[in-house]
Amino acid sequence: MKIELKKFGTTLISRQNGREAFAALQPQLTALQENEILELDFEGVITFSPSWGDEFLSPLLKQYATRLILMNTGNPSVKATLELLEKIDQKPFQRN
């Protein structure tokens, strides 16, 4: 399953917005098969804050671990936030 994060906006900031985006994603995740990969595509995302990422990505990393693949993570804001979250969660994100 592929999720384009730009559907949540191009400026992904604040804990509250991250929490709301995570809640909005939950119905889609029920359709995810047990061995299916969950791809999150950052294409089009301009700003990505650690607080939004912590509310949205950290629970997904905990739940899906190696089945979670991040795509188009070259944006400096995305890259810096992912590196910070990896240090906090002490788990690496899989990138494609």
HUJO-V549855 format. One record per backbone hydrogen bond with DSSP energy under -1.0 kcal/mol. NH is the residue of the N-H (numbers start at 1). CO is the residue of the C=O. E is the energy in kcal/mol with one decimal. If there is no record, write none. Layout:
# HUJO-V549855
nh:NH co:CO e:E
nh:NH co:CO e:E
This chain:
# HUJO-V549855
nh:3 co:39 e:-3.2
nh:5 co:41 e:-2.4
nh:7 co:4 e:-1.7
nh:8 co:5 e:-2.2
nh:9 co:6 e:-1.2
nh:12 co:47 e:-3.3
nh:13 co:11 e:-1.0
nh:18 co:14 e:-2.0
nh:19 co:15 e:-2.8
nh:20 co:16 e:-2.3
nh:21 co:17 e:-2.4
nh:22 co:18 e:-2.3
nh:23 co:19 e:-2.3
nh:24 co:20 e:-2.3
nh:25 co:21 e:-1.5
nh:26 co:22 e:-1.0
nh:29 co:25 e:-1.6
nh:30 co:26 e:-1.0
nh:31 co:28 e:-1.4
nh:32 co:29 e:-1.3
nh:36 co:33 e:-1.2
nh:38 co:67 e:-3.1
nh:39 co:1 e:-3.4
nh:40 co:69 e:-2.8
nh:41 co:3 e:-3.0
nh:42 co:71 e:-2.5
nh:45 co:42 e:-2.4
nh:46 co:10 e:-2.6
nh:47 co:10 e:-2.0
nh:49 co:12 e:-2.9
nh:53 co:49 e:-2.5
nh:54 co:50 e:-2.6
nh:55 co:51 e:-1.6
nh:56 co:52 e:-1.9
nh:57 co:53 e:-2.2
nh:58 co:53 e:-1.4
nh:61 co:57 e:-3.0
nh:62 co:58 e:-2.2
nh:63 co:59 e:-2.2
nh:64 co:60 e:-3.2
nh:65 co:61 e:-1.8
nh:67 co:64 e:-3.0
nh:68 co:65 e:-1.6
nh:69 co:38 e:-2.8
nh:70 co:94 e:-3.0
nh:71 co:40 e:-3.0
nh:79 co:75 e:-3.1
nh:80 co:76 e:-2.4
nh:81 co:77 e:-1.9
nh:82 co:78 e:-2.6
nh:83 co:79 e:-2.1
nh:84 co:80 e:-1.9
nh:85 co:81 e:-2.6
nh:86 co:82 e:-2.2
nh:87 co:83 e:-1.6
nh:88 co:84 e:-2.3
nh:89 co:85 e:-3.1
nh:90 co:86 e:-1.3
nh:96 co:70 e:-2.7
